Amino acid sequence: MPTPEYGPCDTWDPIYCCTFPTGSEGITGYALQAATEVLWAESGRVFGLCERTVRPCRRECNGGNWGSGNWWQWTTGYGGVWPQPWLYRGNWYNLTCAGGCGDTCSCVEVSEAILPGPVHAVTQVLLHGTVMSTGSYRIDNDQLLVRTDGGVWPWCQNMTQPNDGADAWAVTAQFGQPVPVIGQQAVGELACEITKACRGLECRLPPNVQTAARQGVTLQFSDPNDIAERLYFVGLFIKAYNPLRLRGRARAYDVDSPRWRRTDTAGY
């Protein structure tokens, strides 16, 4: 999960290169929030960190597709063997690999889980109610949670239990991309101009109506893109990170292989 669908998780940390008008203390917080929402959207909805907790599934060796390819190639030994029974917490499973998956870079099997990347930092991994030490896992390719302590991630988990349940595991991490310095300067500049507009003071924001013909009732509204031309840091930020004015990052979905789940999302 990289940034949320409907807005930034939090306001960006601003770098102010301006002076706020005296008596604007009650406005600056709302102005910063509004500036964050505008620049988050204008930069393609990719910047800003969101801390989320997800309940992942271990990555399957065959990619979740049993109907194609030579599934026996994923079993142990050259040429493969038939699925191997595995007893996990009182239940037997037929697995085509012994606890993990290999790839073209690894000489041994790798136990990994796919997270909704990009992952900026892992805050905590809860496994069967116990917090794992930070040296027992790592992040590869910005979204693969790889176990490095010799163990394997659970084959499945009890989704009816809470995150710290005895038969559950959960990962809390910061997802997304940090706001670059020019983005922090841009949000500070825009927040300052929004504050001036709220106070009825002269500002550099484009007016809503540029021309009006009173007799023929003709109104010409300003182009929203004018904001990037009128504000220096805002213009630099958008031109550097979203010159094509894309609405969001491209995505690809594997509808047949769910990898993780967020729980208790009613508050979002």
N, C-alpha and C positions, 0 to 999 in steps of 0.2 A: 503494500500500500504506500505507496508513496504519498503524497499530500492528499487531503480529503476532497470529496467530490464537490462540496457546496461552499467552500471558503477556506481560508488559511486557519491553521490550528491556533495560532497566537500572533500577536503583533510582532513585527520585525523590530530588532534593536536598531534605533536610529543613530545616525551621525549628523548632528546639526551644524550646518554652516551658516546659520541665520540667527537672528534675534527675535524672539516672540514679543508681540506687543504686550505692554504692561496690562495686567488684569485678565490675562487669557488662561489662567491656571485651570479653570473649569472646562475649557474647550480642548486643550491640547491632547488629552487622553482619547477623546472621540475622534479628533482630527488624525491622530496617529493610526487608530484602528481603520478609519476610512481610507487613509493613504495606503495602508498595508493591503486592504482588500483590492484597491484599484491596481496597484503594481503587481500583486500576486496574479491577477487575471491578465494584465497586459504583458507579463513576462512568460506566459504559457502555463501557469499553474504548476510550476515545478519547484519553486523555492520555498523554504521554510521547513522546520523539523517538527514532526508529530510523534509524540510518544504513545504507542499503542501496545496492547497485550493481545497476542494471538495464540491459538491452540493449534499447533502444526501437526502434520502427518509426515511420517518418515518417507523419504523418496523411494519409490518402487524401482526395482532393478530393470523392469521391462517397460518403464514409462507409463504404466497403467494400461497398456494395450496388449491384451492376450491374444488378439485375433490376427496378428501379423508378425513377421520376423521369426527367427529361430529362438524361441524362449529358452531352450535348453542351453544356449550359449551363456546364459546368465548364471548357471549353476556352477558348482565347484568343479575344478578339473577340466583339462582340455577335452573337448568333445561332449562334456556335460553328463549329468545324471538326471534321474527323475526327481520331481519335487521332494524335498526333504521335510519330514515332520518336525515341528518345533513346539515345545511346551512352553507357553507363556502365561503366567499367572492363572494356572489351572485349566487353560484352554489349549487345544492342539490346533496348529495351523500348518498348512502345506505351503512351504516357501520354495521359491526357485533360486534363492540366494541365501547365504549364511550371514544375515544380519546387516548387510550393507551392499553398496554398489561400487564397482570400479569404473574407471574411465581410461581414456587413452594416455593420461599422464601418470596414473597410479599403478604400481605393481601389486598393490594389495587392495582389498575391498575398503570402501569408504562409507562410513555411516553418516548420512547427511539428511537434512530436511530443508525444504524450500520455503523461504519466507517472502512476504510481499515487498520485494526490494523497490528502490535501493535502501539498504540498511546503512545508516550513518554510524550507529553504535548500539551494542547490546547492553541493556541496563541490568537484566536479570534473567536467568533461566531456572525455572522451578521444575524439578523432576521428582514426582512422587512425594510432594510436600517439602522437599529439601532444596535449598538454594545451591546450585552448582558453582564451584570455584571458577574464576574467569580463565584459568589456564587449561580447563578441560574441554574447551571448544573454541572455534574461530569462525570468522565469516569469509567465505570465498565468493568471488564474482558478485559482490554486493548483495547477495541474497541467499547463499547456501550456508546453512548452519552445520558445520562439520564438527563431529565429535573427535577429540584428540587424546582422550584418556584411556583408549583401548576398549571402551564399552560401545554399546550400540543404542541408538534411539529406539523407543518403544515401537512395536509393530502397530499398535493401536492404543486408544485410551478411552476412558469412561467419560463421555461428554456430559453426563448428568452430574458429575462431581464438580466442585469449584476448582479454581486454578491450582490451589494448594492441596488438592485431594490426594489420597494415597495411590490412586490409580489414574492420575492425570499428569500432564506436563504442559507448561505454558512458557512463552517467551515474551518478555517485555523489551522493546527496543525503540530507538529513535529512527523513524523512517523519513526519507526525503533528502533534499540537498540544502546545505547551509546557505544563507543569504550572502552573496559576495559583498565586498566593501562598497563597490559602486552602488549596489542595491540599498545598502544602509544609508548612504548619502542621499540617494534618490528619495527614500521614504521620509527622511528628515526634511528635505526640501519641500516635498509635496505636503507634508503635515503642516509645515509653517505657512504655506500659501492657503491651505484650507482653513486654518485658524484665522487668518486675516479676512478671508471671505465671510466666515461666520460672524466676525466683528463688524462687518460692513466697511472694512478698510480697503484701500487700493491693493490689489494683488495681481499676480501674473497669470492667473487661471483664465482660459478663454471664456468669453461671455456666452451665455446660452443662445441669445439671439444677436446675430451680427447686423442684419439689416431688416427694416420693416417698412412696407409701403402702406400708409394709413388708408388711402382711398381704395386701393384694390385689395387690402387686407392680405398682403404677401409677406410672409416671414421666411427669412433664411437663417437656418440654425448653423452653429459652428460645428466643424468636424471634430469629433472627440480626439482624433490623432493630433490636434493642435497642441495638446498638453505636452507631448514629447518635444515639440518644436519650441515651446515657450519656456520650458524649464530645463536648465542645463544638465543637471545630474540625472534627471528622469530621462531625458533624451539619450544621454550616453548609455545608461543602463539598458534601455529597450533596444537600442541599435546594436549593442554589443551582444546581448543574450537572446533577443527575439526579433531579429531584423525582418523576418517574414511575417511577423504578427500572427504566429500560430496560436490556436485556442488552447492547446494542451499537448502533452507528449503522446506519441503513438503507442498503441498497446496491442498485444496479441493475447488471445484467450484460448486455453485448452479446456473446453467445456466438459470433457469427459473425465478429467483428472483433478478434482479438488484437492488442494494441498494444505490448506490451513483454514481456520475459522476464527472470527472475532466473536466474543461472547459479551452479553450484557451491553448491547449497543443502543438501547432505547434512549439514552441521554444525549446521543450525538445527532 
